Amino acid sequence: MLLLAPLVAAVLLISGMSGEGGGMTVEEKRLSQTLSSVEGAGRVRVTLYYNESGGGFASARSLVGALVVADGAGSVGVRLHLTQALETLLGLPAGSVMVLEMEGNR
């Protein structure tokens, strides 16, 4: 049963990602809007990943990573700025943020 929890979490995450803005939390929307202001970034979508531990009232969520999809991520400079911004804003360690180019930008 314990091995089933990550699979269920992944299915719920994927099913909540359909449509523009669908399934995004308030924090993800706010980060997306802020990062779209970075020069050259264009449209930006942020997805945050959490590790959940415990159960019931004692459950805790800790942020473990972020995925950014942006129009301007084809530029090394834009990718670097977006990565550094999220690492700083969210207190994530280096390597916990992945920035990819949005589909249809070539």
C-alpha positions as CSV (number, residue, x, y, z in Angstrom):
1,M,0.0,0.0,0.0
2,L,2.9,2.4,0.8
3,L,4.3,1.9,-2.7
4,L,0.9,2.9,-4.2
5,A,0.9,6.4,-2.7
6,P,3.5,7.9,-5.1
7,L,1.7,6.4,-8.1
8,V,-1.7,7.9,-6.9
9,A,0.0,11.3,-6.3
10,A,1.5,11.3,-9.8
11,V,-1.9,10.4,-11.5
12,L,-3.6,13.2,-9.5
13,L,-0.9,15.7,-10.5
14,I,-1.1,14.7,-14.2
15,S,-4.9,14.8,-14.3
16,G,-4.9,18.3,-12.8
17,M,-2.6,19.7,-15.4
18,S,-5.1,19.8,-18.3
19,G,-6.1,23.0,-19.9
20,E,-4.6,26.5,-19.7
21,G,-4.4,27.4,-16.0
22,G,-6.3,24.3,-15.0
23,G,-5.1,22.6,-11.9
24,M,-2.6,25.4,-11.0
25,T,-2.5,26.5,-7.3
26,V,-2.7,30.1,-6.4
27,E,1.0,30.0,-5.7
28,E,1.9,28.5,-9.1
29,K,-0.3,31.1,-10.8
30,R,1.4,34.0,-8.9
31,L,4.9,32.6,-9.7
32,S,4.0,32.2,-13.3
33,Q,2.8,35.8,-13.6
34,T,5.9,37.1,-11.8
35,L,8.3,35.1,-13.9
36,S,6.6,36.1,-17.1
37,S,7.9,39.6,-16.3
38,V,11.5,38.4,-16.8
39,E,12.9,39.9,-20.0
40,G,12.6,37.4,-22.8
41,A,10.6,34.8,-20.8
42,G,7.2,35.3,-22.5
43,R,4.5,33.0,-21.3
44,V,5.5,31.0,-18.2
45,R,3.9,28.1,-16.4
46,V,5.2,26.8,-13.1
47,T,4.4,23.5,-11.4
48,L,5.6,22.9,-7.9
49,Y,6.3,19.4,-6.5
50,Y,5.9,18.5,-2.8
51,N,6.9,15.5,-0.6
52,E,4.1,14.6,1.8
53,S,4.9,12.8,5.0
54,G,2.8,11.6,7.9
55,G,-0.9,11.2,7.9
56,G,-4.1,12.7,9.2
57,F,-3.6,15.9,11.3
58,A,0.2,15.3,11.5
59,S,0.8,15.3,7.7
60,A,3.4,17.7,6.4
61,R,4.2,19.0,2.9
62,S,7.7,20.1,2.0
63,L,8.6,21.7,-1.4
64,V,11.1,19.5,-3.2
65,G,11.2,20.9,-6.7
66,A,9.8,23.1,-9.5
67,L,9.2,22.7,-13.2
68,V,9.0,25.9,-15.4
69,V,7.9,25.9,-19.0
70,A,8.5,29.2,-20.7
71,D,8.3,30.6,-24.2
72,G,11.8,32.1,-23.9
73,A,13.5,29.1,-22.3
74,G,15.4,28.4,-25.6
75,S,17.7,31.2,-24.5
76,V,20.4,30.0,-22.0
77,G,20.3,33.4,-20.3
78,V,16.5,33.3,-19.8
79,R,16.7,29.7,-18.4
80,L,19.4,30.8,-16.0
81,H,17.4,33.8,-14.7
82,L,14.2,31.7,-14.3
83,T,16.2,29.0,-12.5
84,Q,17.9,31.4,-10.1
85,A,14.7,33.3,-9.4
86,L,12.8,30.2,-8.3
87,E,15.7,28.8,-6.3
88,T,15.9,32.2,-4.5
89,L,12.1,32.8,-4.1
90,L,11.3,29.2,-2.9
91,G,14.6,28.4,-1.1
92,L,15.2,25.4,-3.3
93,P,18.7,23.9,-3.7
94,A,20.5,24.1,-7.0
95,G,19.3,21.3,-9.3
96,S,15.8,21.3,-7.9
97,V,14.4,23.6,-10.6
98,M,14.1,22.5,-14.3
99,V,13.3,25.0,-17.0
100,L,12.1,23.8,-20.4
101,E,11.0,25.6,-23.6
102,M,7.3,25.8,-24.2
103,E,6.1,23.8,-27.2
104,G,5.7,25.5,-30.5
105,N,8.4,28.2,-30.1
106,R,10.8,27.2,-32.8
